[in-house]
């Protein structure tokens, strides 16, 4: 029997991406046991008004010991472990799936300016690199839904007085996504950075394992 539960979230496809590796990774690891903890997964809507609410419902339903959220950052070449979420929604011309395109809005008008992830971020990157998975510590989760979720998860834990370690991990595009996003490579154009889905699954499993160890 598992000793506890880890909630892993991914996002549905968005914009002109037909698939989202964070969704595939979450589905792949759902039901697995990592470091003695059962993984339960939730795929969140790419909507500013609904994503955090869906994550909070999953927390209420599963009562996890740890939350690790993931999302796609096409163009990044490595798994990016985010250090901080800031109190800003700004879609920068990439609307969410409901058409919302906020500009320089605060997530919580009365909330803190920022929250640090409460996972062992540096140790996580070190562990990933030790296992041959390209990874880096990132100091910006952007201002779109991924940042929104990291900020909201940490704010929820503080507001409810929960001892709930939480963090966010950005995943690269898969090779299939990179090929679809390529800019005419047969004529000298570029192909975005990518990482095979199997390595992403291994990497996120390592993130979960390190998070459990850090919480013990």
Secondary structure, DSSP 8 states (H G I E B T S, - for coil): --SEEEEEEEE---TT-S--HHHHHHHHHTT-EETTEEEEEEEE-S-TTTHHHHHHHHHHHH--SEEEEEEE-TT-SSEEEE-EEES-B--TT---TT-----SB-SSTTS-SEEE--S-HHHHHHHHHHTT--EEEES---SSHHHHHHHHHHHHHHHHT---EEEEEEE---HHHHHHH---GGGT--------HHHHHHHHHHHHHHHHHHH-
